[in-house]
Amino acid sequence: MSNQRRKFLTGAAAAATGAAALGFPAIVKAQGPISMRWQSTWPAKDIFHEYANDFAKKVNDMTGGDLRIEVLPAGAVVPAFGLLDAVTKGTLDGGHGVLVYHYGKQNALALWGSGPAYGMDANMLLSWHKYGGGKELLNKLYASIGANVVSFPYGPMPTQPFGWFKKPITKVDDMKGMKFRTVGISIDVYAGMGAAVNALPGGEIVPAIDRGLLDGAEFNNATSDRILGFPDVSKVCMLQSYHQNAEQFEIMFNKPKYDALPAKMRAIIDNAVEAASQDMSWKAIDRYSKDYVELQTKDKVRFYRTPDAILQRQLETYDAAAKKRSDNALFVEIEKSQKEFAARAVRWDLDTNVNRRMAYNHYFGKPAGKPAAKKA
């Protein structure tokens, strides 16, 4: 090797050492994007699975592809009700569902959407979760059952229908002996009205009605119910109910996987949750209202308002069910927190916001929906 060549290499090595000492950045080989495999608790055709994909796309786009979330439909890896265990164990990196689907592990999870929420709507319940102590209580609850997850409740749902039936329900006694599907503490609400209740995931409901295993059922909204085939097995839907008038979705990450992400990426996820929450609300208004019309015009479904006497009985049976859980310290603590928030927030809402029915009747000339006809 020539002296000139040797001097050049020696100088280059010294320069590199000097650069390191001065704190110049080292050249690091790119590791490529982080991939996550998720599952939802919804059939691929349901709009709820679409919401899961909407969130994943927001994260994938906002990270510039550095994080890539793939969302599989219910049953692709585990059954819908097995999502929490799968994410906790790391079988899945995350998932999309509802908190009440984990009700069997800790019945206090019912308070995130399965019940009257003390007059709150779903957006108010999310406000309680973020600003009223709900987030800390959920973390405490999940820790108590060994759920190794990071949970983001999001996506406020409109009030869910009382249910789909063979004929209009005009009084509480009409529910006696009925084989009916619901989930969470709503099982106790419908059972308290005399129904024989069976909890099933969304994709199994219509086949069960078709085979005569169920006489009636509730799921969620005009779009999901239509896509899942409810109009094929029933032509009567009762609107308005307290059994699930304030539910929301849940985005869930395996905690070690989430904690290992760079801080910037975790911040993107936090903000993507809130962006997806609002976008879902807007999409729901558009899609549900369109399908509500088509259910009536194309599918010939008849909608009825649930009678006040049934709504009142729902509140009474819910209170009885909640009282039975007074030995669950977490249930009592969460209930107390929600009631304190609701007393303030719902009063403000009722006193502040005008009832929209007068304006609707003024511009469109007829009320929305109709009461169930009384039986002779």
C-alpha positions in Angstrom: 0.0 0.0 0.0 1.4 3.4 -0.9 2.2 6.0 1.7 -0.4 8.3 0.2 -3.1 5.6 0.4 -2.1 4.7 4.0 -2.3 8.4 5.1 -5.7 8.8 3.5 -7.2 5.8 5.3 -5.6 6.8 8.6 -7.1 10.3 8.1 -10.5 9.0 7.3 -10.6 6.8 10.4 -9.5 9.7 12.5 -12.2 11.9 11.0 -14.9 9.3 11.7 -13.7 9.0 15.3 -13.7 12.7 15.6 -17.2 12.9 14.2 -18.5 10.4 16.8 -16.8 12.3 19.6 -18.5 15.5 18.4 -21.9 13.8 18.4 -22.5 13.6 14.7 -25.3 11.1 13.9 -24.2 7.6 12.9 -25.6 6.1 9.8 -28.1 3.3 10.9 -29.5 0.8 8.6 -33.3 1.2 8.3 -35.3 -1.5 10.1 -38.4 -1.2 7.9 -42.0 -0.6 9.0 -43.6 -2.0 12.2 -46.4 -4.4 11.3 -49.3 -5.2 13.6 -51.9 -7.9 13.1 -55.3 -7.1 14.5 -58.7 -8.7 14.6 -62.1 -7.0 15.0 -65.1 -8.6 16.6 -67.3 -8.0 13.5 -68.0 -9.8 10.3 -66.1 -8.5 7.3 -69.3 -7.1 5.7 -70.4 -5.1 8.8 -69.9 -1.4 8.9 -68.3 -1.9 12.3 -65.4 -3.7 10.6 -65.2 -0.8 8.2 -64.8 1.5 11.2 -61.9 -0.7 12.4 -60.3 -0.4 8.9 -60.9 3.4 8.9 -58.9 3.7 12.1 -56.1 1.5 10.8 -55.8 3.5 7.6 -55.6 6.8 9.6 -52.7 5.4 11.6 -51.0 3.9 8.6 -51.3 7.1 6.7 -50.3 9.4 9.5 -47.1 7.4 10.3 -46.2 7.4 6.6 -46.3 3.7 6.5 -43.9 3.3 9.4 -46.6 1.5 11.3 -48.8 -0.8 9.3 -52.0 -2.2 11.0 -53.8 -5.1 9.2 -57.3 -5.8 10.5 -58.8 -9.2 10.2 -62.6 -10.0 10.7 -64.1 -11.8 13.6 -63.1 -15.5 13.7 -60.0 -15.1 11.5 -57.8 -15.9 14.5 -60.1 -16.2 17.6 -63.8 -16.0 18.2 -65.3 -12.5 18.7 -65.6 -13.0 22.5 -62.0 -14.2 22.7 -60.4 -10.9 21.6 -59.2 -9.7 25.0 -57.4 -12.9 25.8 -55.8 -13.0 22.4 -54.5 -9.4 22.7 -53.3 -9.9 26.3 -51.3 -13.0 25.3 -49.9 -11.3 22.2 -51.6 -13.8 19.8 -52.9 -10.6 18.3 -51.2 -7.2 18.4 -54.5 -5.4 18.8 -58.2 -5.4 18.0 -61.5 -3.5 17.6 -64.7 -4.3 19.5 -66.8 -3.2 22.4 -66.0 -3.4 26.1 -69.1 -5.2 27.0 -67.9 -8.2 25.0 -65.5 -8.8 27.9 -68.4 -8.7 30.4 -67.8 -12.3 31.5 -64.4 -11.4 32.9 -65.6 -8.4 35.0 -69.2 -7.3 35.0 -68.2 -3.7 35.8 -67.3 -3.4 32.1 -71.0 -3.2 31.5 -70.8 0.4 32.7 -69.1 1.4 29.5 -72.2 1.1 27.3 -74.6 -1.6 28.5 -77.2 0.3 30.4 -79.0 3.7 30.7 -75.7 5.5 31.7 -77.8 7.6 34.1 -79.2 9.7 31.2 -75.9 10.3 29.4 -75.6 9.7 25.7 -72.5 8.0 24.3 -70.6 11.2 23.7 -71.2 12.2 27.3 -69.9 8.8 28.5 -66.8 9.3 26.5 -66.4 12.8 28.1 -66.6 11.1 31.5 -64.0 8.6 30.4 -61.5 11.2 29.3 -62.2 14.0 31.8 -64.2 12.4 34.6 -61.9 9.7 35.8 -63.1 6.8 33.6 -59.7 6.2 31.9 -58.0 5.6 35.3 -60.9 3.4 36.5 -60.7 1.3 33.3 -56.9 0.9 33.7 -57.6 -0.3 37.3 -60.2 -2.7 36.2 -58.1 -4.3 33.4 -55.2 -4.6 35.9 -57.5 -6.4 38.3 -58.2 -9.2 35.7 -54.7 -9.4 34.3 -55.5 -7.8 31.0 -52.2 -6.7 29.5 -53.7 -4.2 27.1 -53.9 -0.5 26.3 -57.5 0.5 25.7 -59.0 3.4 23.9 -62.8 3.7 24.1 -63.9 5.8 21.1 -66.7 6.2 18.6 -70.0 7.2 20.3 -72.9 5.1 19.1 -76.5 6.4 18.7 -79.2 4.9 20.9 -79.8 1.3 19.9 -83.2 -0.1 19.0 -85.1 -2.1 21.7 -85.1 -5.0 19.2 -86.4 -6.8 16.2 -89.6 -8.9 16.7 -92.3 -10.9 15.0 -94.9 -8.3 16.0 -94.9 -5.0 17.8 -94.2 -5.0 21.5 -96.9 -2.9 23.3 -96.5 -4.0 26.9 -93.9 -5.6 29.2 -95.8 -8.9 29.3 -95.2 -9.3 25.6 -91.6 -10.2 26.5 -92.5 -13.1 28.8 -90.9 -16.4 27.6 -89.4 -14.8 24.5 -86.0 -16.2 23.4 -84.0 -13.1 22.9 -80.4 -12.0 22.2 -78.6 -9.2 24.0 -75.2 -8.8 25.8 -73.8 -7.5 29.0 -75.9 -6.3 31.9 -78.7 -5.9 29.3 -79.1 -9.6 29.8 -80.5 -8.9 33.2 -82.6 -6.0 31.9 -84.4 -8.2 29.3 -84.6 -11.1 31.7 -86.2 -8.8 34.2 -89.0 -8.3 31.7 -89.5 -12.1 31.3 -87.3 -12.9 28.3 -85.0 -16.0 28.1 -81.8 -14.4 27.0 -78.9 -15.7 25.0 -75.7 -13.7 24.3 -74.4 -14.2 20.8 -71.8 -12.3 18.6 -73.3 -10.1 15.8 -72.6 -12.6 13.0 -74.6 -15.4 14.7 -77.8 -13.6 15.5 -79.7 -13.7 12.2 -79.0 -17.4 11.6 -80.2 -18.2 15.1 -83.5 -16.3 14.4 -83.8 -18.1 11.1 -83.4 -21.5 12.8 -86.0 -20.6 15.5 -83.4 -20.5 18.2 -84.3 -16.9 18.9 -87.7 -15.1 18.7 -86.2 -11.7 18.7 -82.9 -9.8 19.1 -81.2 -6.5 19.3 -77.9 -5.6 17.7 -77.1 -2.0 17.0 -78.2 0.3 14.1 -80.0 0.5 10.8 -76.9 -0.2 8.7 -75.4 -3.1 10.6 -78.9 -4.6 11.1 -79.6 -4.4 7.4 -76.2 -5.7 6.3 -76.5 -8.6 8.8 -79.9 -9.6 7.3 -82.4 -8.7 10.1 -85.0 -7.7 7.5 -84.9 -11.2 6.1 -86.1 -12.7 9.4 -88.2 -9.9 10.9 -90.3 -6.9 9.6 -90.8 -5.2 13.0 -88.2 -3.1 14.7 -88.9 -1.2 18.0 -86.9 2.1 18.3 -85.6 3.8 21.4 -84.3 2.0 24.4 -82.3 2.3 27.6 -80.6 -1.0 27.4 -77.7 0.4 25.4 -78.2 4.1 24.8 -74.6 5.1 25.5 -72.2 2.6 24.0 -68.9 3.2 22.3 -66.3 1.1 20.5 -62.9 0.0 21.9 -59.5 0.1 20.2 -57.1 -2.2 22.0 -53.3 -2.8 21.8 -51.2 -5.4 23.4 -49.4 -3.4 26.1 -45.8 -4.5 25.5 -46.2 -4.0 21.8 -47.7 -0.5 22.3 -45.1 0.5 25.0 -42.3 -0.5 22.6 -43.4 2.0 20.0 -41.5 5.3 19.6 -43.1 8.2 21.6 -43.9 10.0 18.4 -45.8 7.0 17.1 -47.8 6.6 20.3 -48.8 10.3 20.0 -50.0 9.7 16.5 -52.1 6.8 17.7 -53.6 8.8 20.5 -54.7 11.6 18.1 -55.8 9.1 15.4 -58.2 7.6 18.0 -59.9 11.0 18.4 -59.9 11.7 14.7 -61.5 8.3 14.0 -64.0 8.8 16.7 -65.4 12.0 15.2 -65.2 10.7 11.6 -67.1 7.6 12.7 -69.9 9.8 14.2 -70.2 11.7 10.9 -70.2 8.6 8.8 -72.8 6.9 11.1 -75.2 9.8 10.7 -75.0 9.6 6.9 -75.1 5.8 6.5 -77.6 5.0 9.2 -80.1 7.6 8.0 -79.9 6.3 4.4 -80.4 2.7 5.5 -83.2 3.7 7.9 -85.1 5.0 4.8 -84.2 1.9 2.7 -85.3 -0.5 5.4 -88.8 1.1 5.2 -89.0 1.6 1.4 -87.1 -1.4 0.0 -87.2 -4.0 2.8 -90.8 -3.1 4.1 -89.7 -2.9 7.7 -92.2 -1.2 10.1 -90.6 0.9 12.9 -92.3 1.7 16.1 -91.4 3.8 19.2 -91.0 1.7 22.3 -93.8 2.5 24.7 -92.9 4.6 27.8 -94.1 1.8 30.1 -91.4 -0.5 28.7 -88.8 2.2 28.9 -89.6 2.7 32.6 -89.5 -1.0 33.3 -86.0 -1.1 31.7 -84.8 1.5 34.2 -86.3 -0.5 37.1 -84.9 -3.8 36.0 -81.5 -2.2 35.4 -81.5 -0.8 38.9 -82.3 -4.2 40.3 -79.4 -5.7 38.3 -77.0 -3.1 39.4 -78.0 -3.6 43.0 -77.1 -7.3 42.7 -73.5 -6.2 41.9 -73.0 -4.2 45.1 -70.5 -6.8 46.2 -68.2 -5.8 43.3 -66.2 -2.9 44.7 -65.1 -1.8 41.2 -68.7 -1.8 39.9 -69.7 0.4 42.8 -66.8 2.8 42.4 -67.3 3.2 38.7 -71.1 3.6 39.1 -70.5 6.4 41.7 -68.1 8.2 39.4 -70.5 8.1 36.5 -73.5 9.2 38.5 -71.6 12.3 39.8 -70.6 13.2 36.2 -74.1 12.5 34.8 -75.9 14.6 37.4 -73.9 17.6 36.2 -73.5 16.9 32.5 -77.1 15.7 31.7 -78.7 18.6 33.6 -76.6 21.0 31.5 -77.5 19.2 28.3 -81.2 19.1 29.0 -81.3 22.8 30.1 -79.2 24.0 27.2 -80.0 22.1 24.0 -83.4 22.6 22.4 -85.5 19.6 21.4 -85.2 19.2 17.7 -88.7 17.6 17.1 -90.5 20.9 16.9 -88.2 22.1 14.1 -88.4 18.8 12.3 -92.2 18.9 12.3 -92.2 22.6 11.3 -90.1 21.9 8.2 -91.2 18.4 7.2 -94.8 18.3 8.5 -94.9 14.9 10.2 -93.3 13.3 13.2 -90.5 10.8 12.8 -91.5 7.2 13.7 -94.8 6.2 15.3 -96.0 4.6 18.5 -96.7 0.9 18.7 -100.4 0.3 18.2 -102.3 -0.9 21.3 -103.6 -4.4 21.2 -107.4 -4.9 21.5 
